[in-house]
Amino acid sequence: MSAPAQPTACVIIIGNEILSGRTKDENLPYLAKRLGQLGIPVKEALVIPDVETRIIDAVNDARSRFTYVFTTGGIGPTHDDITAASVATAFGLNVEVHPEAKRILEHYYGETANPARMRMAMVPHGAELIANPVSAAPGFRLGNVHVLAGVPRIMQAMFEGLAHTLSGGDPVLSRAVSAEAREGDIAEALEAIQAEHPNVDIGSYPFGLGERIGVCIVGRSTNRADLDTAMDKVSRIFQALGLDPSESDPAATN
């Protein structure tokens, strides 16, 4: 019997503020790391504007190709928060006031629960709410699509609340080896290692830290033995050049 397929994820980041450079996205790094820990590697990520047709097309494409889809952004109270309605259209559904979402928002905002804020109670018909323990306004799940807030701390809290509902595979493990070498010095040998270990995703990342210039090789795999064998070979490449490789990722520590 063949092993079950590894579940996969796609992240769709929605917001003109990300595309303009005004806001730096923090959601993709968080989701990629956490989903990898759950054994659900992120295989694709998109950054798209607050445009209905783009959201519809992106959601429909992603939900047909990946086990899970996560969107961030566009579920607030303003005119450009169109994610809920766009996702509903992608599924051929209407949006409607969700009674529980309405109750949550009325309780949270009290006398300040104006029509703009109550728009956040509108979700696609049949959607399941995703709790928001930070600012009350819920996200929602529809099929394999999870619609989350764009503010990082809110998105993170929402994700952690739903993480236990996801069916993952083997956790994605990683190992980094770096040295003060140039990519061109190791490219040919690195290509051979990648060919020998197709189940290990090997990436090459040059770095510059002050006077130090080097390269960090990062391997990722769900199989610890394969990962270690491949990365031990990477270490030996550096050693053959007379270098002392370090088991670290300068980009992660700088």
Long-range contacts (C-beta under 8 A, 24 or more apart in sequence): 4-169, 6-39, 6-41, 6-169, 6-170, 6-222, 7-39, 7-40, 7-67, 7-68, 7-166, 7-167, 7-168, 7-169, 8-40, 8-41, 8-42, 8-43, 8-66, 8-67, 8-68, 9-35, 9-40, 9-41, 9-42, 9-43, 9-66, 9-67, 9-68, 9-69, 9-70, 10-42, 10-43, 10-44, 10-45, 10-46, 10-62, 10-65, 10-66, 10-68, 10-69, 10-70, 11-42, 11-44, 11-45, 11-46, 11-69, 11-70, 11-71, 11-72, 12-45, 12-46, 12-48, 12-55, 12-58, 12-59, 12-62, 12-69, 12-70, 12-71, 12-72, 13-45, 13-46, 13-47, 13-48, 13-71, 13-72, 13-73, 13-150, 14-48, 14-49, 14-50, 14-55, 14-71, 14-72, 14-73, 14-74, 14-83, 14-150, 15-47, 15-49, 15-50, 15-72, 15-73, 15-74, 15-150, 16-49, 16-50, 16-80, 18-47, 18-73, 19-47, 19-48, 19-49, 26-152, 27-72, 27-73, 27-148, 27-150, 27-152, 27-155, 30-152, 30-155, 30-156, 30-159, 31-70, 31-72, 31-159, 34-159, 34-163, 35-68, 35-166, 35-168, 36-171, 36-172, 36-174, 36-220, 37-171, 37-172, 38-163, 38-166, 38-168, 38-171, 39-168, 39-169, 39-170, 39-171, 39-172, 39-222, 40-67, 40-68, 40-166, 40-168, 40-169, 41-172, 50-74, 50-80, 50-81, 50-82, 52-82, 52-85, 52-86, 52-89, 55-82, 55-83, 55-86, 55-87, 55-90, 56-86, 56-87, 56-89, 56-90, 59-86, 59-87, 59-90, 59-145, 60-90, 62-145, 63-90, 63-143, 63-144, 63-145, 66-144, 67-144, 68-144, 68-146, 68-166, 69-144, 69-145, 69-146, 70-145, 70-146, 70-148, 70-159, 71-145, 71-146, 71-147, 71-148, 72-148, 72-149, 72-150, 72-155, 73-149, 73-150, 74-150, 75-120, 75-137, 75-139, 75-147, 75-148, 75-149, 75-150, 76-120, 76-137, 76-149, 76-150, 77-116, 77-117, 77-119, 77-120, 77-137, 78-116, 81-119, 83-147, 84-122, 84-123, 84-124, 84-140, 84-147, 85-122, 87-124, 87-142, 87-145, 87-147, 88-123, 88-124, 88-125, 88-142, 90-145, 91-124, 91-142, 91-143, 93-124, 93-125, 93-126, 93-142, 94-124, 94-125, 95-122, 95-123, 95-124, 95-125, 96-122, 96-123, 96-124, 96-125, 97-121, 97-122, 98-122, 98-123, 98-127, 98-129, 98-138, 98-140, 100-129, 101-129, 101-137, 101-138, 104-136, 104-137, 104-138, 105-136, 105-137, 107-136, 108-135, 108-136, 108-137, 109-136, 130-158, 130-161, 130-162, 131-158, 131-161, 132-157, 132-158, 133-157, 133-158, 133-161, 169-222, 170-222, 170-223, 171-222, 172-220, 172-221, 172-222, 173-220, 173-221, 173-222, 173-223, 173-224, 173-227, 174-218, 174-219, 174-220, 174-227, 175-218, 175-219, 175-227, 175-228, 175-231, 175-247, 176-216, 176-217, 176-218, 176-219, 176-247, 176-248, 176-249, 176-252, 177-216, 177-217, 177-219, 177-231, 177-234, 177-235, 177-238, 177-245, 177-246, 177-247, 178-207, 178-214, 178-215, 178-216, 178-217, 178-245, 178-246, 178-248, 178-249, 178-250, 179-214, 179-215, 179-238, 179-241, 179-243, 179-244, 179-245, 179-246, 180-212, 180-213, 180-214, 180-243, 181-214, 181-215, 181-238, 181-241, 181-243, 182-206, 182-213, 182-215, 183-215, 185-241, 186-215, 186-217, 186-237, 186-238, 186-241, 189-237, 190-217, 190-234, 190-237, 193-230, 193-233, 193-234, 193-237, 196-230, 196-233, 197-221, 197-226, 197-229, 197-230, 199-223, 199-226, 200-226, 200-227, 200-230, 200-231, 202-230, 202-234, 205-249, 205-251, 207-250, 207-251, 207-254, 209-250, 209-254, 212-250, 214-250, 216-248, 216-249, 216-250, 216-251, 218-249
